[in-house]
Amino acid sequence: MHVRNNILRFVTIILLAAFAAGLYHIDTQSIWFDEGWSAYSAIQSSVQAAIDSDKTNPPLYYVIVNLAARGLGDSEFALRWISLVFGLLSVALGYQLGRQLFNARAGIVAALLLAVSPLLWWAGQEARMYTLLAVLVLLCALAWHKVVVERKRRLGWWVILCVAELALLYAHNTGPVVALWLNAVTMIAVASYKLQVGSRQSTVVSQQSVAKPLVFSLSTQHSVRSTILLWLMGQAAVGLLWLPYFMNQFLRLTEANSALNSTTPFTLETIGRLWQTMWTGAWAMVGQEPLLVGLSVLALVAALVLIPWRKANGRWLVLHVLVLTAGLWLALSVLGNEVHGRAAAVGSYRWRVGANEAVTSCPFRAVVCGYLYDRCSLHNHQPCLST
């Protein structure tokens, strides 16, 4: 009980610190172009009008903004407050994911890294849907680990997974990438399980005598088959519920975005810029100062060293990030949009949760990683720059 109270105290302090940092200069800048769509949806007289206010994006975020504006108003502070709340929820979910994958200490460090992230601080001060996306992605990741890796049969986790996935489809045009990401890593998990089963069976056969019957637990195989069946049923339900928007709006997005058609080439330079934005915050600051470039390189080296490669959960997190980031890049290119810093906010959460467990396992690593991250964070904590 004493340990649990200490953990709760640490998490509460981290959340309060993140809340205070998020409030700092939150309403200093006026509404810029993209936020204008959010402001426009907020002042609509009905939810349906808010849904129809932007034909280039799904309606979920605009519905939330419109409903919230009826109680909070439509000022810069009121509109950005919503992003700040979702940012705080993402910090709490980061703790839960780190705790579930590793231990409570890892969860605390994950929450701390998320709370001081320049990129996520920036997204939390912008009246757009990016912190909402981060919350939904973290919910998907947490629920996926429960139902696929741990094979929990509790209905609640399946409901959370399907609802979060459906919400992502209705929150941003890159939502289908998340659905593909979840299905891709699930297929990899099933294939990995089958390879492990085949290896174990071969080992058992080679170690047993001919007179001894082969004994292999069928309960695990049955559990996997049940998980696959539930997965397919859940994905079918999500697909059917998304079908109306897919037919009426999603198929027309390329035409709707034709005036803004500008893709980002897949080169080492742009990959480096995307990595830098995870540590610099504002996209406009990427590549502007040699110190930040050097610190981003050191952060990459530190991440490669600190990620617990020997642990399956650590490897799974890296796989999740790579598949999700590549998918987001491809989806934005297909839609005719540039890859920018806000898109990195989704993957940024997974990187920090993946690196935190190794940090907690070694005091020296904690000092080094904390120093690097602290330099990146403090150097960039300033009002966000709009371009």
C-alpha positions as CSV (number, residue, x, y, z in Angstrom):
1,M,0.0,0.0,0.0
2,H,2.8,2.4,0.9
3,V,4.5,1.7,-2.5
4,R,1.2,2.2,-4.3
5,N,0.7,5.5,-2.6
6,N,4.2,6.7,-3.5
7,I,3.5,5.8,-7.2
8,L,0.2,7.6,-7.1
9,R,2.0,10.7,-5.6
10,F,4.7,10.7,-8.3
11,V,2.2,10.4,-11.1
12,T,0.0,13.1,-9.6
13,I,3.1,15.5,-9.4
14,I,4.0,14.7,-13.0
15,L,0.5,15.4,-14.2
16,L,0.3,18.7,-12.3
17,A,3.7,19.7,-13.7
18,A,2.5,18.9,-17.2
19,F,-0.7,20.8,-16.6
20,A,1.3,23.9,-15.5
21,A,3.7,23.7,-18.4
22,G,0.7,23.3,-20.8
23,L,-0.9,26.4,-19.5
24,Y,2.2,28.5,-20.0
25,H,1.6,31.0,-22.8
26,I,-1.2,28.8,-24.1
27,D,-3.3,31.8,-25.4
28,T,-0.4,34.1,-26.3
29,Q,-0.6,33.6,-30.0
30,S,-3.7,34.2,-32.1
31,I,-5.5,31.5,-34.0
32,W,-3.5,30.4,-37.1
33,F,-4.7,28.9,-40.4
34,D,-5.3,25.2,-39.4
35,E,-6.7,26.2,-36.0
36,G,-9.2,28.4,-37.9
37,W,-11.0,25.3,-39.0
38,S,-11.4,24.3,-35.4
39,A,-12.6,27.7,-34.4
40,Y,-15.1,27.6,-37.3
41,S,-16.5,24.3,-36.2
42,A,-16.8,25.6,-32.6
43,I,-19.1,28.4,-33.5
44,Q,-21.5,26.3,-35.6
45,S,-25.1,26.2,-34.3
46,S,-25.5,22.4,-34.5
47,V,-23.4,19.3,-34.3
48,Q,-24.3,18.4,-37.9
49,A,-23.1,21.9,-39.0
50,A,-19.8,21.2,-37.2
51,I,-19.4,17.9,-39.0
52,D,-19.9,19.6,-42.3
53,S,-17.5,22.5,-41.5
54,D,-14.4,20.8,-42.9
55,K,-14.7,18.4,-45.8
56,T,-11.0,17.5,-45.7
57,N,-11.0,15.9,-42.2
58,P,-13.1,13.4,-40.3
59,P,-15.7,14.9,-37.9
60,L,-14.9,13.5,-34.4
61,Y,-12.6,16.3,-33.2
62,Y,-14.9,19.0,-34.6
63,V,-17.9,17.4,-32.8
64,I,-15.9,17.5,-29.5
65,V,-14.8,21.1,-30.1
66,N,-18.3,22.2,-30.9
67,L,-19.8,20.5,-27.8
68,A,-17.0,21.9,-25.6
69,A,-17.4,25.4,-26.9
70,R,-21.0,25.6,-25.7
71,G,-19.7,25.5,-22.2
72,L,-16.2,26.9,-22.5
73,G,-16.6,29.4,-25.3
74,D,-14.5,29.8,-28.5
75,S,-11.5,31.9,-27.3
76,E,-7.9,30.8,-28.0
77,F,-7.7,29.5,-24.4
78,A,-10.9,27.6,-24.6
79,L,-10.1,25.9,-27.9
80,R,-6.6,25.0,-26.9
81,W,-7.7,23.8,-23.5
82,I,-9.2,20.7,-25.2
83,S,-5.8,19.7,-26.6
84,L,-4.2,20.3,-23.2
85,V,-6.7,17.9,-21.5
86,F,-6.0,15.2,-24.1
87,G,-2.3,15.8,-23.6
88,L,-2.7,15.1,-19.9
89,L,-4.6,12.0,-20.6
90,S,-1.8,10.8,-22.9
91,V,0.7,11.2,-20.0
92,A,-1.5,9.1,-17.8
93,L,-1.9,6.5,-20.5
94,G,1.9,6.5,-21.1
95,Y,2.3,5.5,-17.4
96,Q,-0.2,2.7,-17.8
97,L,1.5,1.4,-20.9
98,G,4.9,1.5,-19.4
99,R,3.7,-0.2,-16.2
100,Q,1.9,-2.9,-18.2
101,L,4.8,-3.7,-20.5
102,F,7.6,-3.5,-17.9
103,N,7.0,-2.2,-14.3
104,A,5.7,0.7,-12.2
105,R,9.1,2.5,-12.3
106,A,9.1,2.3,-16.1
107,G,5.6,3.7,-16.1
108,I,6.6,6.7,-14.0
109,V,9.6,7.4,-16.3
110,A,7.4,7.1,-19.4
111,A,5.0,9.6,-17.9
112,L,7.8,12.0,-17.0
113,L,9.3,11.8,-20.5
114,L,5.9,12.5,-22.1
115,A,5.2,15.4,-19.7
116,V,8.5,17.2,-20.6
117,S,8.4,16.4,-24.4
118,P,8.8,19.6,-26.4
119,L,6.8,18.2,-29.4
120,L,3.9,17.0,-27.2
121,W,3.9,20.3,-25.3
122,W,3.6,22.1,-28.7
123,A,0.8,19.8,-29.8
124,G,-1.0,20.4,-26.5
125,Q,-1.1,24.1,-27.2
126,E,-2.6,23.9,-30.6
127,A,-6.3,23.7,-31.3
128,R,-6.0,20.6,-33.5
129,M,-6.7,16.9,-33.0
130,Y,-3.1,15.7,-32.6
131,T,-3.2,15.0,-28.8
132,L,-6.5,13.3,-29.3
133,L,-4.8,11.0,-31.8
134,A,-2.1,10.3,-29.3
135,V,-4.6,9.3,-26.7
136,L,-6.4,7.0,-29.1
137,V,-3.1,5.4,-30.3
138,L,-2.0,4.8,-26.7
139,L,-5.4,3.2,-25.9
140,C,-5.0,1.0,-29.0
141,A,-1.5,0.0,-28.0
142,L,-2.5,-0.8,-24.4
143,A,-5.6,-2.8,-25.4
144,W,-3.7,-4.6,-28.2
145,H,-1.1,-5.8,-25.7
146,K,-3.8,-7.1,-23.5
147,V,-5.8,-9.0,-26.1
148,V,-3.1,-10.2,-28.4
149,V,0.1,-10.5,-26.4
150,E,-1.4,-11.5,-23.0
151,R,-4.6,-12.9,-24.7
152,K,-6.9,-11.5,-22.1
153,R,-10.5,-12.6,-22.8
154,R,-12.1,-9.8,-20.8
155,L,-14.7,-8.1,-23.0
156,G,-13.7,-4.6,-21.7
157,W,-10.3,-4.7,-23.4
158,W,-11.8,-5.8,-26.7
159,V,-14.4,-3.0,-26.5
160,I,-11.6,-0.4,-25.7
161,L,-9.5,-1.6,-28.7
162,C,-12.4,-1.5,-31.2
163,V,-13.8,1.8,-30.0
164,A,-10.4,3.5,-30.0
165,E,-9.6,2.2,-33.5
166,L,-13.0,3.4,-34.8
167,A,-12.5,6.7,-33.1
168,L,-9.2,7.1,-34.9
169,L,-10.8,6.4,-38.2
170,Y,-13.3,9.2,-37.5
171,A,-10.6,11.6,-36.0
172,H,-8.0,11.9,-38.8
173,N,-7.4,10.9,-42.4
174,T,-4.5,8.8,-41.3
175,G,-6.8,6.6,-39.1
176,P,-6.8,3.8,-41.7
177,V,-3.0,3.6,-41.2
178,V,-3.5,2.8,-37.6
179,A,-6.0,0.1,-38.5
180,L,-3.4,-1.4,-41.0
181,W,-0.7,-1.0,-38.3
182,L,-2.8,-3.0,-35.8
183,N,-3.6,-5.7,-38.3
184,A,0.0,-5.9,-39.5
185,V,1.5,-6.3,-36.1
186,T,-1.2,-8.8,-35.2
187,M,-0.3,-11.0,-38.2
188,I,3.4,-10.7,-37.3
189,A,2.5,-11.8,-33.7
190,V,0.5,-14.8,-35.0
191,A,3.3,-15.8,-37.4
192,S,5.8,-15.4,-34.6
193,Y,3.7,-17.6,-32.3
194,K,3.4,-20.4,-35.0
195,L,7.2,-20.4,-35.5
196,Q,7.7,-20.7,-31.7
197,V,5.2,-23.5,-31.5
198,G,6.9,-25.3,-34.4
199,S,10.3,-24.9,-32.7
200,R,9.0,-26.2,-29.4
201,Q,7.4,-29.2,-30.9
202,S,10.6,-30.1,-32.8
203,T,12.5,-29.8,-29.5
204,V,10.0,-31.9,-27.6
205,V,10.0,-34.7,-30.3
206,S,13.8,-34.8,-30.3
207,Q,14.0,-35.1,-26.5
208,Q,11.4,-37.8,-26.0
209,S,11.7,-41.5,-26.6
210,V,9.6,-43.3,-29.2
211,A,7.6,-45.1,-26.4
212,K,6.7,-41.8,-24.8
213,P,3.7,-40.0,-26.4
214,L,4.1,-36.4,-27.6
215,V,2.5,-34.1,-25.0
216,F,1.9,-30.5,-26.1
217,S,-0.5,-28.0,-24.4
218,L,-3.5,-27.4,-26.6
219,S,-4.9,-24.7,-24.3
220,T,-2.5,-22.1,-25.6
221,Q,-3.3,-23.0,-29.2
222,H,-7.0,-22.8,-28.4
223,S,-6.5,-19.4,-26.8
224,V,-4.7,-18.1,-29.9
225,R,-7.4,-19.4,-32.2
226,S,-10.0,-17.7,-30.0
227,T,-8.0,-14.5,-30.1
228,I,-7.8,-14.6,-33.9
229,L,-11.5,-15.2,-34.2
230,L,-12.4,-12.3,-31.9
231,W,-9.9,-10.1,-33.7
232,L,-11.5,-10.8,-37.1
233,M,-15.0,-10.2,-35.7
234,G,-13.9,-6.9,-34.1
235,Q,-12.2,-5.7,-37.3
236,A,-15.2,-6.5,-39.3
237,A,-17.4,-4.5,-36.9
238,V,-15.1,-1.5,-37.0
239,G,-15.0,-1.7,-40.8
240,L,-18.8,-1.8,-41.1
241,L,-19.2,1.2,-38.8
242,W,-16.6,3.2,-40.8
243,L,-18.0,2.2,-44.1
244,P,-20.5,5.2,-44.4
245,Y,-17.8,7.7,-44.0
246,F,-15.4,5.8,-46.3
247,M,-18.0,5.7,-49.1
248,N,-19.3,9.3,-48.7
249,Q,-16.2,11.3,-47.7
250,F,-12.9,9.3,-47.6
251,L,-12.9,8.4,-51.2
252,R,-13.2,12.1,-52.1
253,L,-10.3,13.3,-50.0
254,T,-7.8,13.3,-52.8
255,E,-10.1,15.7,-54.8
256,A,-10.7,17.8,-51.7
257,N,-7.0,18.2,-51.0
258,S,-6.1,18.9,-54.7
259,A,-5.5,22.6,-54.0
260,L,-2.9,21.7,-51.3
261,N,-1.2,18.8,-53.0
262,S,2.4,18.8,-51.7
263,T,4.0,15.5,-50.7
264,T,7.3,15.0,-48.8
265,P,10.0,12.8,-50.5
266,F,11.2,9.8,-48.7
267,T,14.8,10.6,-48.2
268,L,17.4,10.4,-45.5
269,E,17.2,14.1,-45.1
270,T,13.5,14.2,-44.5
271,I,13.7,11.1,-42.2
272,G,16.3,13.1,-40.2
273,R,14.0,16.1,-40.0
274,L,11.2,13.9,-38.7
275,W,13.4,12.5,-36.0
276,Q,14.6,16.0,-35.0
277,T,11.1,17.3,-34.6
278,M,10.5,14.7,-31.8
279,W,13.1,16.6,-29.8
280,T,12.8,20.2,-31.0
281,G,9.1,20.8,-30.8
282,A,8.1,23.3,-33.5
283,W,8.6,22.0,-37.0
284,A,10.0,25.4,-38.0
285,M,13.0,24.9,-35.7
286,V,14.2,21.7,-37.3
287,G,17.6,22.1,-38.8
288,Q,17.9,25.8,-37.8
289,E,20.5,25.4,-35.0
290,P,23.6,23.1,-35.1
291,L,23.3,22.4,-31.4
292,L,19.8,20.9,-31.9
293,V,21.0,18.8,-34.8
294,G,23.8,17.4,-32.7
295,L,21.6,16.7,-29.7
296,S,19.1,14.9,-32.0
297,V,21.9,12.6,-33.2
298,L,23.0,12.0,-29.6
299,A,19.3,11.2,-28.8
300,L,19.2,8.7,-31.6
301,V,22.4,7.0,-30.3
302,A,21.0,7.0,-26.7
303,A,17.7,5.5,-27.9
304,L,19.5,2.7,-29.8
305,V,21.5,1.9,-26.6
306,L,18.7,2.3,-24.1
307,I,15.9,0.4,-25.8
308,P,15.7,-3.1,-24.1
309,W,16.4,-5.1,-27.2
310,R,16.6,-8.4,-25.2
311,K,13.1,-8.1,-24.0
312,A,10.2,-9.0,-26.3
313,N,8.1,-6.0,-25.3
314,G,11.0,-3.6,-26.2
315,R,11.3,-5.2,-29.6
316,W,7.5,-5.1,-30.1
317,L,7.5,-1.3,-29.3
318,V,10.2,-0.6,-31.9
319,L,8.3,-2.6,-34.5
320,H,5.1,-0.7,-33.7
321,V,6.8,2.6,-34.1
322,L,8.5,1.7,-37.4
323,V,5.3,0.3,-39.0
324,L,3.2,3.2,-37.7
325,T,5.6,5.9,-38.8
326,A,6.1,4.4,-42.3
327,G,2.4,4.0,-42.7
328,L,1.7,7.6,-41.7
329,W,4.3,8.8,-44.2
330,L,2.8,6.7,-47.0
331,A,-0.8,7.8,-46.2
332,L,0.0,11.5,-46.1
333,S,1.8,11.2,-49.4
334,V,-1.2,9.4,-51.0
335,L,-3.5,12.1,-49.7
336,G,-1.2,14.8,-51.1
337,N,-0.1,16.2,-47.7
338,E,3.3,17.0,-46.4
339,V,4.8,15.1,-43.5
340,H,5.2,17.6,-40.7
341,G,6.0,17.7,-37.0
342,R,2.5,17.2,-35.8
343,A,2.3,13.8,-37.5
344,A,5.4,12.8,-35.4
345,A,3.4,13.4,-32.2
346,V,1.6,10.1,-32.6
347,G,4.8,8.0,-32.9
348,S,6.7,10.1,-30.4
349,Y,4.6,8.6,-27.5
350,R,5.7,5.1,-28.5
351,W,9.4,6.0,-28.7
352,R,9.4,7.4,-25.2
353,V,7.6,4.4,-23.7
354,G,10.0,2.1,-25.5
355,A,13.1,3.7,-24.1
356,N,12.0,4.3,-20.5
357,E,12.4,0.8,-19.2
358,A,16.1,0.6,-19.9
359,V,16.6,4.0,-18.4
360,T,15.0,2.8,-15.1
361,S,17.3,-0.3,-15.0
362,C,20.6,1.6,-14.8
363,P,21.3,4.8,-12.8
364,F,24.1,5.9,-15.2
365,R,21.8,5.5,-18.2
366,A,19.1,7.4,-16.4
367,V,21.5,10.3,-15.8
368,V,22.8,10.4,-19.4
369,C,19.3,10.1,-21.0
370,G,17.9,12.6,-18.5
371,Y,20.6,15.1,-19.4
372,L,20.2,14.7,-23.1
373,Y,16.4,15.0,-22.9
374,D,16.6,17.9,-20.5
375,R,18.9,19.9,-22.9
376,C,16.5,19.2,-25.8
377,S,13.5,20.2,-23.8
378,L,14.7,23.3,-22.1
379,H,16.3,24.7,-25.2
380,N,13.0,24.6,-27.0
381,H,10.3,25.5,-24.4
382,Q,9.1,28.7,-26.0
383,P,5.9,29.8,-27.6
384,C,5.1,27.6,-30.6
385,L,6.0,28.9,-34.1
386,S,3.4,28.7,-36.8
387,T,4.3,28.3,-40.4
